[in-house]
Amino acid sequence: MSRCILDNEELGTEVVIGWDPPMETYFARVAERNGEEVFWTGNGDRIYNSPDPLIEMIQPYACWHDKKALIRELRWDKATNDGSRIYSMWPEEQVL
């Protein structure tokens, strides 16, 4: 799975959104720092062909990010079927 990490230190949330090639879906997971899940979708419960609804779902929990850039990166992951990228949207942390 490709994973864009959008953790929000102020809220204490762990946020991941990405592309899962074997499942052929975008996914999003939000959890509290203690590991308690807020939600996880696109993991077999539903197929997402577009990242847009997931980006809207994570907005209240994620750190600041450029939504257009995030959409572009997620669409790139799907187009290249890249399931190995782990990255952040902060300029100094583009690739982890």
Secondary structure, DSSP 8 states (H G I E B T S, - for coil): --EEE--BTTTTEEEEEEEETTTTEEEEEEEETTS-EEEEESSSS---SSSHHHHHHHTTTS----HHHHHHHHHHHHHHT----EEESSGGGSB-
